[in-house]
Amino acid sequence: MIVAITAGGRVEGELASLIGAPVKALAPFGAGALIDPAIVAARANGAHRIVVIGGDAVAAHCGGAVDEVVPESPDGRENIRKAIATCEGEALLLMTSDMPFVSAATLGAFLERAPAADVALPLASAAAYEGTYPGAPPHVTRLGNERIANGSVVYFGPGVAPRVLDSAQKLFAARKSLVRMALLLGPALLARFVCGRLEIAHVEARARTLLGIDARAVRDSAAELCFDVDTVADYRYALAHRDRAR
């Protein structure tokens, strides 16, 4: 399995001042940076090649911890294309670089179940997410009768990602919102959403019809795969939660 970690995200304003850097992946966290837990978890789960898409500062930080740093592009979708291009027909795991609590165990549990599908996205139940991160900034979505939190990793089976490159770029960019994924998959799903009848199964079925792939939500995945840092509130919460867990 090849793991590609996107680390080109820039921040500004209060968040940039708080972390002391314009690159979110390099935000201080513990003894290292925000990107480090993803690298450690990927290597512990047997990734024989870890590729990071980032700039010079990211390359300098990662050093020998990864196998390659691919120069970033200002365009986020182009960075996803670069990440997908690294897989060379093998299974590919796309990860973001802003998951402070991802671990070898939580990622491994997802990967044990993911290969049953062409494309797999982890989902945690709202109860698990809110129980793990009480008082955290909102990250839970309601679809149909379910309340879930979306993960920030996507698994592609061998050869799948290049075959559906354009859709893969769009789906990864929309990974934080199943509603955005539904919109990408057509007006019928949009109508279901407006009427409050959109369910995860509808998204899965439409992906099979439209893209010819078996796309699945891996329910009851760990909440640690779903917490990411996008805002000042997220980052402050992550620091406080880490300190409480010590």
N, C-alpha and C positions, 0 to 999 in steps of 0.2 A: 504494500500500500504506500502511495505517495501522499504526503500531507502538504498542502499549500496554505500559508497563513498570510492574509492580507493585512498589511501594516502601513498603508499609505495615508490613512485618515489624518487630516489636519484639524486643529482646534484653534480657537482664538478667544479674545475677550477674557472673561473671568476664569474660565477653565484653563486656558493657556497660562495665565498668571499663576493659578493655583498649582499646576503641575510643573511649572518652570520650563516648559518646552512646547513647541508648536505641534509636535507629533504625539498623538494620543497613545500609541503603542509604548512610548518611552516614559509614560507617567510613572513616577516612583510608586512602588508597591512592595511592601516588605523589604527584603534585602536587595531587591532587583527592580525590574520594570514590569509594567502591566502585561507585556507580551510573554514574559517568561513562563507562566503556568501553562500556556498552550504548547510551547516548545517541549517542556518537560513531559506533559501528558501524552503528546504525540509520540515522542521517542519511547516512552515506557510501554506504549501499545504496539510496538513493532514496526513503526514507520521506517522503511529502509532509506527513505529520502525525504528530507524536510526542506521545503523551499519557502522563503519569505519574500513577499513583494513589498519593497520599501526603498527608502532613500539611503544616502550615505550615513546618516546618523544611526539608522536602524542597522545597517550592515556593520558599523563599528561596534554597536552594542552586542549583536548576536555572535559575532566572531565565529569560533569553531563549533558553537552549539547547533548550527544548522548546516546543511550541505551546500546551499546556494542562496544568494540574495539576488533576485531579479530586479533591475532598476524599475522604479515605479513610474506611473504616468499620472498626469494631473486629472485624468478621466477615470472615475471609479470603475465604470464598466470595462474599460480597457485593462485595468488591473485584474479584474476577474477573468478576462480573456487570457491574460498572461498566466494566471494561476492554473486555469484549465489546460493550457498548452503544455504544462509541465508533466502531465500524467502519462503521456506516451502509451496510451492503451491500457494502462493499469487502473486498479481501483484508486479513486481519488477522494480525499477528505479535505473539504474546504473549511477553514476555521478563521474566525476573526481574532484580532490581537487584543481584544478588550474584555476578556472573560477572566476576572481576577480569581474566581473560585473553581475553575475547571481543574480536575485532578485525573491522575491515571485511572483510578477506580471508576469515576463517573463517566469518563469518556469510554473506557473499556466496556462498561455495561451497555452503552449505546451501540458500540461497534459489534458486540456479540449478536445483536438483533438486526442491525442495518443491512447486512448482505443478503437478506431474504428479498430485498427490493432493488430495482435499478437506481432509484433515488430515494433517500430517506432523510427526514428531518425530525429531530427530537422535540417532543412536547412534554411539558410537565403539567400536572394538574394544578389548578389554582390553589387548592388546599396545600399541596406540597410546596409550591413556590412561596406562598404567603407564610407558611409555617417555618420554612427555612430562613426567610428574610422578612421577619415581621417589621412593619412600618417602612418598608422600602418604597422608593418611588414607583408609581403604577407601571406594571408591565403585563398585566393580565388582559386577555381578549375573550369575549364571549362569541361563540359560534353555535347556533342552535341552542341546545340545552347544556352545552359544555362551556366551562370557563378554563382557559388554558394559558400557559406562557410558552412562547416560541423559543426554540433554541437558536444558537448562533454558530452551528456547524451544519454542514450538509454533506452527506455521503453519496458518491456516485459509483456505481458498479464498474467493473472493467470495461473500458471503451465507451461508456455511456456519455460522459461529459462532452467530449468532442463532437459526438453525433448530434447532440442537441445544444450546440454552443450558444446560439442566440437566446434560446429559452432559458438555458442554464444561467446565463448572465443576468437575465431579468429576474429569474426566480431567486437567485442568491441575493440580489439587491433588495428583493421584497421579503426576505426571509423573516423579518421581524413582525410582519403583518400578514396573517392568513387572508385578511380581506384584500390586501394588495395582490396577493397571489391569485385570489379568485378573479379579480378584475382583469388580470393578464390572461385568464383562461376563458373569457368571453362574456357576452351580455346575459346569457341564461343564469350564470352564477351571480352576476351583479343583481339581477332581479330577485333571486333568492335572498341575497343579503339585505336588500331594501325591505323585503317582506319579513325579515327575521327568520327565514327558513334555511339559511345556508349552514351546512354541516361539513365537517371534515371529510366525510365520505364523498360528498359531492365534488370537492376539490380533487380528491384522489381519482375518482372516476373520470373527470374531465381531462386530467393529465394523461390518463391511459388512452382516451379517445383522440385527443388533439396531438399528443407528442409520441404516442406509441410506446410509452414506457410505463413501468410499474412504479409509481410514485406513492410512497407511504409515509404517514405520520407514525413515528414510534412513540406511542403513548406511554405515560408513566416513566418517562426519562427523568434523570436527575435535574433538580432545580439549578444546580451549579452550571449546567450547560445553557441556561436561559438568562442568567444575570449578566448584563454587560454594562459598560460605562459609556454613556452618551452625553451626560450632563454633569454640571457641578454637583447637583444633588446625588446623582448616582455615585460619583467618585467619593464624596464625603461619606456616603452610607457605606461604601465598600471599605474604606479605611476604618470606620467605627466598628463595622461588623468583624473585621479581621482582629481588631484589638480586643473585642469582647470574647472572641473564640480562643484567645491565647490562654 
